[in-house]
Amino acid sequence: MLTSVAMVAFAGNSLLCRSALKGTQIDAASFTAIRLASGAAALCILVLARRGAAVKGVGTWPSAFWLFAYAIGFSYAYLTLSAGTGALLLFGAVQATMIGYGLAKGERLRATQVAGMAIAFAGLAGLLLPGATAPAPLGAALMLFAGVSWGIYSLRGRAAGGDPTAVTAGNFLRAVPFALLLAAAAISWASVDAAGIAYAAASGALASGMGYAVWYTALRDLKATSAATVQLSVPVIAALGGVAFLGESITLRLALSSVAILGGVAMVIAIGKR
């Protein structure tokens, strides 16, 4: 149940961001600042309630920078991408970054894993090829950047140790100044309304802050393989949510690319952990 809630929350980030930037007056920089500030507030309150002490001495500035880089790339990408396409590109880039890091560290892939990577990259290439249903090039590039940034942030988090919720709270708190500086630099284009603020706050406090807290709780009872492969559901949930709530459509290109990318990554993960 906790895992299901976490996956819905992760997909909810895509839906909330796309809804805000498509249907309200809020700009991407303001959305990012409010999202990170709301996430920091929610996580700090949670850590305070659990530990009886404020967040202090946890998290790092480099990790906070990569968290901010992910958040800003994510927001600006959703100015043009659909919820499902954005989630698929994000997920593919995160997994490619982490797998690539493992290879750079000396890990070796089996033949079936190499085939899985080839299938995944073929699916990504098919999604990005020019055509009527291809995603906007700039939006796709920004989401791939967001995925690489999140992959780096995740790799840094694996080595951080300590209470993951407290570390995440510290990183969110440190990321807020970066977001405020960007919002200040983009003040000439700033635009907010009540609905946009509500979406950004929900994305930060609920889908991000509480979502991560639930996920870390669920991880205690999940095997590594299960934890990795269950995240394959996030782009699917986001795509279905986009159809149900945002009036988006699932194109044949997106469906075939999803099968190739998610299936190929699943082959790499599952066989690698076996």
Backbone as CSV, one residue per row, in Angstrom:
resi,resn,N_x,N_y,N_z,CA_x,CA_y,CA_z,C_x,C_y,C_z
1,MET,0.822,-1.196,0.000,0.000,0.000,0.000,0.866,1.260,0.000
2,LEU,1.915,1.258,0.841,2.800,2.419,0.898,3.510,2.630,-0.437
3,THR,3.941,1.542,-1.057,4.609,1.639,-2.352,3.676,2.230,-3.391
4,SER,2.432,1.789,-3.406,1.452,2.306,-4.358,1.234,3.803,-4.145
5,VAL,1.121,4.212,-2.889,0.936,5.636,-2.576,2.132,6.448,-3.076
6,ALA,3.352,5.921,-2.865,4.559,6.632,-3.286,4.618,6.774,-4.801
7,MET,4.280,5.710,-5.533,4.329,5.782,-6.992,3.303,6.781,-7.529
8,VAL,2.118,6.797,-6.930,1.100,7.765,-7.343,1.584,9.188,-7.045
9,ALA,2.252,9.366,-5.901,2.774,10.691,-5.552,3.826,11.131,-6.559
10,PHE,4.732,10.231,-6.950,5.775,10.594,-7.908,5.152,10.979,-9.256
11,ALA,4.173,10.188,-9.699,3.488,10.527,-10.942,2.692,11.821,-10.777
12,GLY,2.191,12.045,-9.565,1.436,13.262,-9.290,2.251,14.518,-9.492
13,ASN,3.560,14.448,-9.282,4.408,15.615,-9.543,4.294,16.060,-10.993
14,SER,4.316,15.095,-11.907,4.189,15.419,-13.326,2.825,16.030,-13.618
15,LEU,1.771,15.449,-13.049,0.425,15.935,-13.312,0.201,17.331,-12.723
16,LEU,0.685,17.550,-11.504,0.502,18.854,-10.872,1.274,19.952,-11.595
17,CYS,2.517,19.626,-11.983,3.333,20.624,-12.687,2.721,20.958,-14.042
18,ARG,2.338,19.942,-14.795,1.741,20.166,-16.109,0.423,20.921,-15.982
19,SER,-0.387,20.570,-14.977,-1.664,21.263,-14.764,-1.438,22.735,-14.464
20,ALA,-0.447,23.022,-13.601,-0.180,24.406,-13.211,0.287,25.235,-14.395
21,LEU,1.235,24.694,-15.164,1.838,25.481,-16.237,0.944,25.558,-17.474
22,LYS,0.012,24.620,-17.573,-0.905,24.618,-18.713,-2.188,25.381,-18.416
23,GLY,-2.679,25.268,-17.172,-4.004,25.780,-16.887,-4.082,26.955,-15.936
24,THR,-2.934,27.431,-15.415,-2.952,28.589,-14.518,-1.975,29.640,-15.040
25,GLN,-1.844,30.730,-14.300,-0.986,31.832,-14.731,0.436,31.751,-14.191
26,ILE,0.742,30.767,-13.354,2.052,30.720,-12.707,3.156,30.420,-13.717
27,ASP,4.310,31.053,-13.529,5.452,30.793,-14.401,6.311,29.687,-13.806
28,ALA,7.222,29.132,-14.619,8.000,27.963,-14.202,8.934,28.267,-13.038
29,ALA,9.569,29.445,-13.026,10.496,29.785,-11.945,9.762,29.915,-10.614
30,SER,8.603,30.576,-10.624,7.825,30.729,-9.393,7.309,29.371,-8.915
31,PHE,6.875,28.549,-9.849,6.404,27.205,-9.486,7.512,26.437,-8.778
32,THR,8.730,26.502,-9.320,9.853,25.778,-8.737,10.164,26.276,-7.333
33,ALA,10.193,27.593,-7.153,10.506,28.156,-5.837,9.467,27.749,-4.798
34,ILE,8.191,27.836,-5.167,7.128,27.470,-4.228,7.158,25.969,-3.954
35,ARG,7.411,25.172,-4.978,7.479,23.719,-4.792,8.587,23.335,-3.819
36,LEU,9.785,23.872,-4.022,10.907,23.515,-3.152,10.695,24.035,-1.728
37,ALA,10.167,25.256,-1.602,9.919,25.809,-0.262,8.857,25.004,0.470
38,SER,7.804,24.605,-0.239,6.741,23.807,0.384,7.255,22.430,0.771
39,GLY,8.068,21.825,-0.109,8.654,20.528,0.210,9.568,20.605,1.419
40,ALA,10.369,21.660,1.489,11.267,21.840,2.633,10.473,21.997,3.922
41,ALA,9.415,22.795,3.881,8.602,23.016,5.080,7.954,21.722,5.552
42,ALA,7.367,20.963,4.611,6.691,19.720,4.982,7.668,18.704,5.565
43,LEU,8.834,18.573,4.943,9.821,17.605,5.417,10.405,18.016,6.764
44,CYS,10.656,19.309,6.955,11.192,19.765,8.244,10.196,19.532,9.374
45,ILE,8.911,19.773,9.103,7.876,19.509,10.111,7.825,18.016,10.428
46,LEU,7.935,17.177,9.392,7.906,15.728,9.604,9.104,15.270,10.431
47,VAL,10.289,15.772,10.108,11.486,15.392,10.856,11.383,15.876,12.299
48,LEU,10.870,17.080,12.493,10.704,17.618,13.843,9.736,16.762,14.659
49,ALA,8.660,16.308,14.018,7.680,15.479,14.725,8.253,14.109,15.075
50,ARG,9.102,13.568,14.187,9.654,12.235,14.414,10.829,12.237,15.369
51,ARG,11.697,13.242,15.230,12.939,13.241,15.991,12.927,14.193,17.177
52,GLY,11.961,15.084,17.193,11.909,16.064,18.268,12.995,17.107,18.170
53,ALA,13.621,17.217,16.997,14.693,18.198,16.806,14.610,18.732,15.382
54,ALA,15.006,19.972,15.211,14.970,20.587,13.891,16.060,20.006,12.996
55,VAL,15.877,20.196,11.682,16.880,19.744,10.720,18.133,20.585,10.897
56,LYS,19.227,19.965,11.227,20.471,20.693,11.454,21.647,19.794,11.093
57,GLY,22.547,20.328,10.271,23.749,19.585,9.937,23.531,18.398,9.021
58,VAL,22.386,18.344,8.336,22.141,17.251,7.394,21.977,17.830,5.998
59,GLY,22.245,17.009,4.999,22.221,17.484,3.634,23.504,18.219,3.281
60,THR,23.730,18.459,2.010,24.919,19.163,1.548,24.537,20.155,0.451
61,TRP,25.363,21.159,0.259,25.105,22.145,-0.788,25.216,21.559,-2.197
62,PRO,26.210,20.690,-2.492,26.234,20.087,-3.832,24.968,19.282,-4.140
63,SER,24.493,18.493,-3.169,23.264,17.730,-3.391,22.082,18.671,-3.596
64,ALA,22.050,19.763,-2.820,20.971,20.739,-2.971,20.988,21.366,-4.354
65,PHE,22.187,21.623,-4.883,22.278,22.197,-6.227,21.701,21.255,-7.271
66,TRP,22.022,19.958,-7.173,21.501,19.006,-8.151,20.001,18.801,-7.996
67,LEU,19.500,18.908,-6.765,18.061,18.862,-6.544,17.390,20.059,-7.216
68,PHE,17.982,21.242,-7.070,17.454,22.430,-7.720,17.521,22.291,-9.242
69,ALA,18.643,21.774,-9.759,18.794,21.611,-11.206,17.705,20.698,-11.759
70,TYR,17.436,19.611,-11.039,16.338,18.714,-11.445,15.015,19.470,-11.462
71,ALA,14.729,20.199,-10.387,13.427,20.857,-10.242,13.198,21.911,-11.312
72,ILE,14.224,22.682,-11.644,14.025,23.749,-12.623,13.926,23.170,-14.033
73,GLY,14.743,22.161,-14.338,14.611,21.520,-15.640,13.246,20.878,-15.803
74,PHE,12.764,20.240,-14.753,11.456,19.592,-14.721,10.349,20.607,-15.011
75,SER,10.400,21.743,-14.348,9.340,22.746,-14.502,9.321,23.341,-15.905
76,TYR,10.473,23.767,-16.397,10.503,24.387,-17.718,10.184,23.386,-18.825
77,ALA,10.541,22.106,-18.631,10.226,21.087,-19.632,8.723,20.919,-19.786
78,TYR,7.997,21.026,-18.665,6.558,20.805,-18.727,5.785,21.996,-19.282
79,LEU,6.474,23.018,-19.729,5.802,24.058,-20.494,5.335,23.515,-21.837
80,THR,6.021,22.482,-22.344,5.711,21.971,-23.681,5.425,20.472,-23.725
81,LEU,5.845,19.708,-22.730,5.684,18.259,-22.775,4.370,17.818,-22.137
82,SER,3.835,16.696,-22.607,2.693,16.087,-21.925,3.191,15.381,-20.670
83,ALA,2.270,15.059,-19.767,2.644,14.439,-18.492,3.341,13.099,-18.711
84,GLY,2.782,12.247,-19.581,3.351,10.922,-19.805,4.704,10.972,-20.482
85,THR,4.837,11.796,-21.511,6.115,11.909,-22.223,7.199,12.439,-21.295
86,GLY,6.862,13.452,-20.503,7.841,14.016,-19.581,8.309,13.001,-18.557
87,ALA,7.369,12.248,-17.976,7.735,11.239,-16.980,8.595,10.142,-17.596
88,LEU,8.290,9.759,-18.837,9.079,8.722,-19.503,10.508,9.195,-19.756
89,LEU,10.669,10.408,-20.251,12.005,10.950,-20.486,12.774,11.101,-19.183
90,LEU,12.093,11.584,-18.153,12.738,11.747,-16.844,13.224,10.413,-16.312
91,PHE,12.342,9.423,-16.318,12.692,8.116,-15.781,13.850,7.494,-16.572
92,GLY,13.781,7.565,-17.899,14.846,6.990,-18.715,16.189,7.630,-18.445
93,ALA,16.207,8.962,-18.283,17.464,9.661,-18.034,18.023,9.333,-16.658
94,VAL,17.148,9.215,-15.654,17.605,8.860,-14.302,18.277,7.487,-14.321
95,GLN,17.598,6.509,-14.902,18.143,5.155,-14.917,19.431,5.078,-15.748
96,ALA,19.461,5.788,-16.884,20.669,5.775,-17.715,21.850,6.374,-16.966
97,THR,21.604,7.433,-16.200,22.672,8.064,-15.421,23.223,7.109,-14.374
98,MET,22.341,6.424,-13.660,22.775,5.546,-12.584,23.448,4.288,-13.132
99,ILE,22.924,3.755,-14.235,23.565,2.595,-14.857,24.925,2.990,-15.419
100,GLY,24.988,4.172,-16.050,26.260,4.643,-16.586,27.298,4.840,-15.507
101,TYR,26.873,5.333,-14.347,27.792,5.492,-13.222,28.341,4.137,-12.790
102,GLY,27.470,3.143,-12.738,27.930,1.809,-12.369,28.957,1.265,-13.342
103,LEU,28.738,1.500,-14.634,29.699,1.047,-15.642,31.034,1.766,-15.483
104,ALA,30.975,3.068,-15.203,32.209,3.826,-15.013,32.985,3.349,-13.800
105,LYS,32.281,2.789,-12.833,32.914,2.277,-11.621,33.393,0.832,-11.772
106,GLY,33.251,0.286,-12.960,33.786,-1.052,-13.199,32.766,-2.165,-13.249
107,GLU,31.479,-1.857,-13.107,30.479,-2.911,-13.223,30.423,-3.415,-14.668
108,ARG,30.111,-4.672,-14.810,30.040,-5.273,-16.138,28.636,-5.770,-16.410
109,LEU,28.190,-5.611,-17.655,26.860,-6.046,-18.046,26.918,-7.392,-18.758
110,ARG,25.900,-8.200,-18.514,25.760,-9.446,-19.263,25.191,-9.139,-20.641
111,ALA,25.248,-10.135,-21.503,24.785,-9.925,-22.875,23.318,-9.509,-22.908
112,THR,22.500,-10.125,-22.040,21.076,-9.778,-22.011,20.874,-8.349,-21.530
113,GLN,21.716,-7.900,-20.600,21.615,-6.519,-20.126,22.005,-5.528,-21.218
114,VAL,23.028,-5.874,-21.991,23.430,-5.021,-23.114,22.279,-4.923,-24.115
115,ALA,21.610,-6.049,-24.359,20.451,-6.036,-25.255,19.350,-5.151,-24.697
116,GLY,19.142,-5.213,-23.368,18.137,-4.369,-22.743,18.456,-2.898,-22.912
117,MET,19.727,-2.523,-22.740,20.128,-1.128,-22.928,19.915,-0.693,-24.367
118,ALA,20.241,-1.571,-25.317,20.062,-1.246,-26.729,18.584,-1.015,-27.051
119,ILE,17.723,-1.852,-26.482,16.284,-1.703,-26.705,15.795,-0.380,-26.121
120,ALA,16.259,-0.055,-24.904,15.835,1.178,-24.245,16.272,2.407,-25.039
121,PHE,17.515,2.429,-25.500,18.000,3.581,-26.259,17.317,3.669,-27.621
122,ALA,16.971,2.515,-28.205,16.222,2.543,-29.459,14.839,3.143,-29.235
123,GLY,14.227,2.793,-28.101,12.928,3.382,-27.774,13.019,4.884,-27.571
124,LEU,14.092,5.340,-26.915,14.286,6.772,-26.704,14.501,7.489,-28.033
125,ALA,15.308,6.886,-28.891,15.544,7.482,-30.209,14.245,7.562,-31.004
126,GLY,13.441,6.490,-30.935,12.174,6.499,-31.641,11.231,7.575,-31.133
127,LEU,11.266,7.821,-29.825,10.405,8.858,-29.250,10.823,10.251,-29.706
128,LEU,12.147,10.479,-29.829,12.660,11.808,-30.115,12.822,12.108,-31.603
129,LEU,12.652,11.110,-32.474,12.775,11.360,-33.906,11.764,12.414,-34.355
130,PRO,12.166,13.294,-35.279,11.234,14.331,-35.743,9.959,13.717,-36.313
131,GLY,8.867,14.406,-36.122,7.581,13.938,-36.624,6.457,14.702,-35.959
132,ALA,5.252,14.451,-36.427,4.100,15.187,-35.917,3.854,14.947,-34.441
133,THR,4.192,13.745,-33.959,3.913,13.416,-32.555,5.165,13.429,-31.691
134,ALA,6.270,13.931,-32.221,7.504,14.002,-31.437,7.386,15.105,-30.392
135,PRO,7.982,14.917,-29.201,7.951,15.977,-28.190,8.773,17.177,-28.637
136,ALA,8.474,18.342,-28.089,9.225,19.558,-28.409,10.693,19.355,-28.061
137,PRO,11.629,19.638,-28.991,13.055,19.357,-28.746,13.593,20.013,-27.488
138,LEU,13.264,21.296,-27.268,13.782,21.984,-26.084,13.205,21.380,-24.814
139,GLY,11.919,21.086,-24.825,11.302,20.465,-23.662,11.906,19.109,-23.360
140,ALA,12.152,18.313,-24.413,12.761,16.995,-24.221,14.172,17.131,-23.659
141,ALA,14.944,18.088,-24.185,16.312,18.289,-23.696,16.311,18.705,-22.235
142,LEU,15.390,19.595,-21.857,15.314,20.035,-20.470,14.922,18.889,-19.532
143,MET,14.012,18.008,-19.980,13.613,16.896,-19.124,14.734,15.867,-19.010
144,LEU,15.478,15.653,-20.076,16.635,14.761,-19.993,17.673,15.330,-19.026
145,PHE,17.877,16.648,-19.073,18.779,17.304,-18.121,18.272,17.111,-16.691
146,ALA,16.960,17.257,-16.502,16.375,17.058,-15.173,16.612,15.630,-14.697
147,GLY,16.485,14.658,-15.608,16.700,13.273,-15.237,18.145,12.990,-14.853
148,VAL,19.083,13.544,-15.607,20.501,13.379,-15.271,20.787,14.006,-13.905
149,SER,20.218,15.188,-13.668,20.425,15.871,-12.379,19.862,15.043,-11.225
150,TRP,18.667,14.480,-11.424,18.082,13.645,-10.369,18.895,12.373,-10.163
151,GLY,19.444,11.828,-11.254,20.297,10.650,-11.119,21.537,10.956,-10.289
152,ILE,22.163,12.103,-10.542,23.332,12.500,-9.757,22.944,12.722,-8.299
153,TYR,21.801,13.383,-8.095,21.325,13.616,-6.729,21.085,12.279,-6.008
154,SER,20.500,11.317,-6.710,20.224,10.011,-6.108,21.515,9.269,-5.775
155,LEU,22.495,9.350,-6.662,23.782,8.696,-6.402,24.473,9.311,-5.198
156,ARG,24.381,10.621,-5.068,24.956,11.274,-3.895,24.197,10.870,-2.634
157,GLY,22.886,10.707,-2.762,22.084,10.329,-1.613,22.379,8.931,-1.115
158,ARG,22.717,8.020,-2.023,23.025,6.650,-1.612,24.252,6.598,-0.715
159,ALA,25.168,7.532,-0.919,26.404,7.538,-0.133,26.321,8.445,1.088
160,ALA,25.172,9.122,1.268,25.078,10.109,2.346,24.927,9.452,3.717
161,GLY,24.225,8.307,3.778,23.981,7.653,5.064,23.009,8.446,5.914
162,GLY,22.795,7.993,7.152,21.924,8.692,8.070,20.457,8.483,7.756
163,ASP,19.612,9.307,8.367,18.170,9.255,8.163,17.838,9.868,6.807
164,PRO,17.342,9.078,5.840,17.119,9.619,4.493,16.102,10.755,4.459
165,THR,15.086,10.687,5.328,14.100,11.766,5.344,14.723,13.065,5.833
166,ALA,15.554,12.986,6.869,16.218,14.176,7.387,17.203,14.737,6.367
167,VAL,17.946,13.862,5.694,18.891,14.310,4.669,18.144,15.002,3.533
168,THR,17.021,14.413,3.108,16.226,15.022,2.046,15.697,16.381,2.484
169,ALA,15.252,16.484,3.731,14.768,17.762,4.253,15.874,18.808,4.223
170,GLY,17.079,18.415,4.635,18.199,19.343,4.604,18.539,19.792,3.199
171,ASN,18.475,18.878,2.248,18.768,19.234,0.862,17.696,20.161,0.288
172,PHE,16.427,19.868,0.589,15.347,20.748,0.135,15.526,22.151,0.698
173,LEU,15.880,22.221,1.977,16.052,23.517,2.628,17.173,24.308,1.961
174,ARG,18.260,23.629,1.633,19.386,24.299,0.984,19.092,24.658,-0.479
175,ALA,18.160,23.942,-1.104,17.838,24.225,-2.503,16.971,25.466,-2.654
176,VAL,16.280,25.859,-1.577,15.380,27.008,-1.657,16.100,28.293,-2.070
177,PRO,17.280,28.630,-1.510,17.960,29.861,-1.952,18.281,29.873,-3.446
178,PHE,18.667,28.715,-4.015,18.913,28.649,-5.459,17.647,29.019,-6.225
179,ALA,16.511,28.456,-5.794,15.251,28.721,-6.478,14.828,30.178,-6.328
180,LEU,15.071,30.754,-5.160,14.710,32.158,-4.951,15.560,33.086,-5.810
181,LEU,16.844,32.752,-5.971,17.710,33.549,-6.838,17.221,33.505,-8.279
182,LEU,16.826,32.318,-8.739,16.302,32.197,-10.098,15.007,32.982,-10.250
183,ALA,14.114,32.864,-9.260,12.846,33.593,-9.323,13.094,35.101,-9.351
184,ALA,14.094,35.557,-8.591,14.427,36.982,-8.593,14.970,37.416,-9.948
185,ALA,15.812,36.560,-10.558,16.374,36.890,-11.869,15.291,36.921,-12.943
186,ALA,14.250,36.119,-12.762,13.171,36.042,-13.758,11.962,36.861,-13.336
187,ILE,12.155,37.851,-12.453,11.039,38.613,-11.906,10.256,39.332,-12.998
188,SER,10.923,39.708,-14.090,10.235,40.427,-15.174,9.178,39.559,-15.844
189,TRP,9.347,38.250,-15.780,8.396,37.325,-16.404,7.508,36.637,-15.366
190,ALA,7.622,37.057,-14.110,6.894,36.389,-13.037,5.389,36.600,-13.183
191,SER,4.652,35.541,-12.872,3.194,35.601,-12.909,2.664,34.494,-12.008
192,VAL,1.824,34.837,-11.077,1.264,33.829,-10.171,-0.227,34.091,-9.989
193,ASP,-0.945,33.054,-9.634,-2.337,33.175,-9.228,-2.600,32.133,-8.151
194,ALA,-3.772,32.195,-7.558,-4.076,31.314,-6.431,-4.020,29.842,-6.832
195,ALA,-4.549,29.511,-7.993,-4.553,28.113,-8.434,-3.131,27.609,-8.661
196,GLY,-2.296,28.434,-9.291,-0.919,28.035,-9.541,-0.147,27.819,-8.251
197,ILE,-0.346,28.699,-7.285,0.311,28.544,-5.983,-0.143,27.257,-5.310
198,ALA,-1.438,26.958,-5.406,-1.969,25.737,-4.782,-1.355,24.487,-5.417
199,TYR,-1.254,24.466,-6.741,-0.637,23.325,-7.423,0.822,23.172,-7.009
200,ALA,1.559,24.275,-6.960,2.981,24.216,-6.609,3.165,23.750,-5.166
201,ALA,2.323,24.262,-4.262,2.418,23.855,-2.860,2.081,22.372,-2.693
202,ALA,1.077,21.898,-3.423,0.716,20.481,-3.350,1.832,19.611,-3.915
203,SER,2.448,20.062,-5.000,3.559,19.324,-5.577,4.719,19.218,-4.600
204,GLY,5.009,20.313,-3.893,6.124,20.309,-2.960,5.835,19.575,-1.675
205,ALA,4.723,19.908,-1.031,4.429,19.354,0.287,3.922,17.923,0.230
206,LEU,3.043,17.620,-0.732,2.418,16.297,-0.788,3.162,15.343,-1.721
207,ALA,3.192,15.680,-3.029,3.782,14.754,-3.998,5.284,14.582,-3.803
208,SER,5.979,15.649,-3.377,7.425,15.551,-3.170,7.744,15.193,-1.719
209,GLY,7.442,16.100,-0.796,7.818,15.890,0.596,7.235,14.631,1.204
210,MET,5.913,14.538,1.243,5.278,13.358,1.833,5.505,12.110,0.981
211,GLY,5.580,12.307,-0.341,5.822,11.166,-1.226,7.156,10.503,-0.942
212,TYR,8.199,11.317,-0.756,9.516,10.758,-0.456,9.522,10.083,0.909
213,ALA,8.833,10.685,1.884,8.785,10.101,3.223,8.108,8.727,3.194
214,VAL,7.007,8.621,2.466,6.313,7.334,2.337,7.188,6.316,1.620
215,TRP,7.906,6.774,0.590,8.760,5.870,-0.181,9.883,5.312,0.674
216,TYR,10.515,6.153,1.475,11.593,5.675,2.341,11.069,4.683,3.373
217,THR,9.844,4.875,3.828,9.242,3.918,4.755,8.989,2.583,4.064
218,ALA,8.484,2.644,2.827,8.204,1.418,2.082,9.485,0.646,1.742
219,LEU,10.581,1.378,1.522,11.838,0.735,1.119,12.349,-0.263,2.161
220,ARG,11.955,-0.086,3.419,12.434,-0.989,4.466,12.012,-2.432,4.205
221,ASP,10.887,-2.634,3.524,10.354,-3.970,3.308,10.396,-4.394,1.844
222,LEU,11.140,-3.668,1.016,11.254,-4.012,-0.395,12.654,-4.519,-0.709
223,LYS,12.717,-5.556,-1.520,14.014,-5.986,-2.025,14.529,-4.962,-3.025
224,ALA,15.837,-4.957,-3.233,16.431,-3.968,-4.139,15.835,-4.071,-5.538
225,THR,15.641,-5.306,-6.018,15.075,-5.492,-7.354,13.661,-4.939,-7.421
226,SER,12.867,-5.218,-6.406,11.494,-4.721,-6.385,11.462,-3.204,-6.336
227,ALA,12.334,-2.616,-5.523,12.376,-1.159,-5.404,12.719,-0.501,-6.731
228,ALA,13.616,-1.120,-7.487,14.030,-0.550,-8.773,12.941,-0.726,-9.831
229,THR,12.383,-1.933,-9.909,11.441,-2.213,-10.992,10.064,-1.604,-10.756
230,VAL,9.662,-1.419,-9.499,8.336,-0.863,-9.250,8.233,0.566,-9.760
231,GLN,9.377,1.259,-9.861,9.355,2.626,-10.357,9.062,2.701,-11.855
232,LEU,9.094,1.549,-12.519,8.694,1.510,-13.923,7.233,1.921,-14.087
233,SER,6.473,1.844,-13.015,5.050,2.177,-13.103,4.795,3.679,-13.164
234,VAL,5.766,4.492,-12.759,5.519,5.936,-12.654,5.154,6.575,-14.000
235,PRO,5.917,6.353,-15.088,5.512,6.966,-16.359,4.144,6.484,-16.835
236,VAL,3.816,5.219,-16.557,2.518,4.693,-16.968,1.395,5.399,-16.206
237,ILE,1.568,5.543,-14.881,0.563,6.235,-14.068,0.422,7.683,-14.527
238,ALA,1.546,8.334,-14.815,1.507,9.728,-15.264,0.775,9.847,-16.601
239,ALA,1.041,8.921,-17.523,0.377,8.967,-18.829,-1.128,8.767,-18.684
240,LEU,-1.532,7.799,-17.862,-2.963,7.555,-17.645,-3.616,8.739,-16.940
241,GLY,-2.889,9.337,-15.982,-3.408,10.524,-15.311,-3.578,11.687,-16.268
242,GLY,-2.629,11.823,-17.199,-2.735,12.879,-18.195,-3.972,12.718,-19.068
243,VAL,-4.299,11.467,-19.401,-5.501,11.198,-20.197,-6.757,11.507,-19.387
244,ALA,-6.758,11.060,-18.110,-7.958,11.190,-17.282,-8.222,12.623,-16.828
245,PHE,-7.160,13.358,-16.481,-7.351,14.661,-15.846,-6.964,15.853,-16.709
246,LEU,-6.109,15.632,-17.703,-5.623,16.765,-18.491,-6.077,16.732,-19.946
247,GLY,-6.825,15.703,-20.308,-7.304,15.610,-21.679,-6.226,15.284,-22.689
248,GLU,-5.112,14.707,-22.238,-4.036,14.346,-23.152,-4.332,12.997,-23.804
249,SER,-3.623,12.710,-24.869,-3.819,11.443,-25.583,-2.528,10.643,-25.565
250,ILE,-2.663,9.333,-25.616,-1.504,8.443,-25.698,-1.320,8.051,-27.166
251,THR,-0.264,8.555,-27.786,-0.013,8.262,-29.195,0.647,6.897,-29.346
252,LEU,0.583,6.371,-30.555,1.223,5.086,-30.835,2.724,5.191,-30.604
253,ARG,3.313,6.320,-30.977,4.749,6.530,-30.776,5.103,6.449,-29.290
254,LEU,4.312,7.127,-28.446,4.573,7.111,-27.012,4.389,5.710,-26.439
255,ALA,3.358,4.999,-26.885,3.102,3.660,-26.362,4.243,2.700,-26.712
256,LEU,4.678,2.710,-27.978,5.759,1.811,-28.395,7.081,2.192,-27.730
257,SER,7.357,3.478,-27.633,8.587,3.927,-26.975,8.587,3.550,-25.496
258,SER,7.428,3.650,-24.861,7.328,3.286,-23.452,7.645,1.818,-23.233
259,VAL,7.091,0.973,-24.087,7.358,-0.468,-23.970,8.845,-0.749,-24.137
260,ALA,9.478,-0.102,-25.120,10.900,-0.336,-25.378,11.767,0.201,-24.238
261,ILE,11.520,1.427,-23.817,12.362,2.044,-22.786,12.187,1.335,-21.449
262,LEU,10.947,1.181,-21.003,10.703,0.574,-19.697,11.078,-0.904,-19.697
263,GLY,10.782,-1.604,-20.799,11.144,-3.018,-20.888,12.648,-3.218,-20.913
264,GLY,13.356,-2.372,-21.668,14.809,-2.486,-21.733,15.469,-2.207,-20.397
265,VAL,15.011,-1.168,-19.697,15.567,-0.847,-18.384,15.263,-1.966,-17.389
266,ALA,14.057,-2.523,-17.470,13.696,-3.636,-16.582,14.627,-4.824,-16.781
267,MET,15.026,-5.082,-18.038,15.958,-6.190,-18.303,17.311,-5.939,-17.629
268,VAL,17.779,-4.702,-17.707,19.064,-4.366,-17.094,19.015,-4.508,-15.580
269,ILE,17.941,-3.986,-14.981,17.827,-3.989,-13.532,17.619,-5.394,-12.989
270,ALA,16.623,-6.092,-13.552,16.250,-7.404,-13.006,17.366,-8.419,-13.161
271,ILE,17.998,-8.458,-14.320,19.065,-9.432,-14.537,20.290,-9.061,-13.726
272,GLY,20.553,-7.753,-13.573,21.696,-7.324,-12.795,21.576,-7.694,-11.337
273,LYS,20.362,-7.698,-10.781,20.157,-8.000,-9.373,20.019,-9.494,-9.122
274,ARG,19.776,-10.273,-10.170,19.505,-11.703,-9.981,20.753,-12.405,-9.419
